[in-house]
Amino acid sequence: MSRNSVLILILCAAPLTGCAADYLNNYDTVTLAAGDTQKFNSMLQTVDPLNPASNNTRIEGDGVRAAAAVQKYRIPPAAAPTTNMTVNVGGTGVTNGAN
């Protein structure tokens, strides 16, 4: 093949490669954004979607309080004290004549 024939072949094949890329993705929707209407509408109506303080990664905290919370969950709670109280639930065997 001559040099001009190769150049013409490349120039004719180049536009077809863009069509093949979309065809090979095999999407079942009309567009890539199809089905996101609820998310789109909620973001559209949100006044300020990102909190300005969300960029702050230096979260302040009390180390003593955090250590106490960890210790609280490490040590099992004390057992409940036993009582000598008896609770009767149900009938006492006495009828009032309403049976």
C-alpha positions as CSV (number, residue, x, y, z in Angstrom):
1,M,0.0,0.0,0.0
2,S,1.1,3.4,-0.7
3,R,1.6,6.0,1.9
4,N,-1.4,8.0,0.8
5,S,-3.7,5.0,1.0
6,V,-2.6,4.3,4.6
7,L,-3.2,8.0,5.5
8,I,-6.7,7.9,3.9
9,L,-7.5,4.7,5.7
10,I,-6.5,6.1,9.1
11,L,-8.5,9.3,8.5
12,C,-11.6,7.3,7.6
13,A,-11.3,5.0,10.6
14,A,-10.6,7.6,13.2
15,P,-14.1,9.1,13.4
16,L,-15.6,5.6,13.8
17,T,-13.6,4.8,16.9
18,G,-15.6,7.4,18.9
19,C,-18.8,5.6,18.1
20,A,-17.4,2.2,19.0
21,A,-16.4,3.4,22.5
22,D,-20.0,4.3,23.4
23,Y,-21.4,1.1,21.8
24,L,-19.0,-1.1,23.8
25,N,-20.2,0.3,27.1
26,N,-23.6,-1.3,26.6
27,Y,-25.7,1.0,28.7
28,D,-29.4,0.2,29.2
29,T,-30.4,3.8,29.7
30,V,-30.9,6.7,27.3
31,T,-28.2,8.8,28.9
32,L,-25.6,8.2,31.6
33,A,-27.5,10.4,34.0
34,A,-30.9,8.6,33.6
35,G,-32.4,7.5,36.9
36,D,-30.7,10.2,39.1
37,T,-33.7,12.6,39.1
38,Q,-34.3,12.3,42.8
39,K,-30.7,13.0,43.7
40,F,-30.5,15.8,41.1
41,N,-33.7,17.5,42.4
42,S,-32.6,17.3,46.1
43,M,-29.2,18.7,45.2
44,L,-30.9,21.4,43.1
45,Q,-33.0,22.6,46.0
46,T,-30.3,22.4,48.6
47,V,-29.1,25.9,49.6
48,D,-25.6,25.0,50.7
49,P,-24.9,21.3,50.1
50,L,-21.5,21.3,51.8
51,N,-20.9,22.6,55.3
52,P,-17.9,25.0,55.3
53,A,-16.6,23.4,58.5
54,S,-16.4,20.0,56.8
55,N,-12.9,20.9,55.5
56,N,-11.6,21.2,59.1
57,T,-9.9,17.9,59.8
58,R,-8.5,19.1,63.2
59,I,-11.4,18.0,65.4
60,E,-11.0,19.3,68.9
61,G,-11.7,17.0,71.8
62,D,-10.9,16.4,75.4
63,G,-8.5,13.5,75.8
64,V,-9.3,12.8,79.4
65,R,-13.0,12.5,78.6
66,A,-12.3,10.2,75.7
67,A,-10.1,8.0,77.8
68,A,-12.7,7.8,80.5
69,A,-15.3,6.7,77.9
70,V,-13.0,4.0,76.7
71,Q,-12.4,2.7,80.2
72,K,-16.1,2.7,80.9
73,Y,-16.6,0.3,78.0
74,R,-13.6,-1.9,78.8
75,I,-14.6,-2.6,82.5
76,P,-17.7,-4.7,82.7
77,P,-20.5,-3.2,84.8
78,A,-21.0,-4.4,88.3
79,A,-23.7,-7.1,88.8
80,A,-27.0,-5.8,90.1
81,P,-27.6,-6.4,93.8
82,T,-29.9,-9.2,94.7
83,T,-33.0,-8.4,96.7
84,N,-35.1,-10.7,98.9
85,M,-38.3,-9.2,97.7
86,T,-41.1,-11.5,96.4
87,V,-43.5,-10.2,93.9
88,N,-46.7,-12.2,93.3
89,V,-48.3,-11.8,89.9
90,G,-51.7,-13.3,89.1
91,G,-54.7,-14.3,91.0
92,T,-54.8,-14.9,94.7
93,G,-57.5,-17.5,94.6
94,V,-60.1,-15.1,96.2
95,T,-63.1,-14.4,94.0
96,N,-65.4,-11.5,94.4
97,G,-68.4,-13.1,92.8
98,A,-68.0,-11.6,89.3
99,N,-67.0,-14.9,87.7
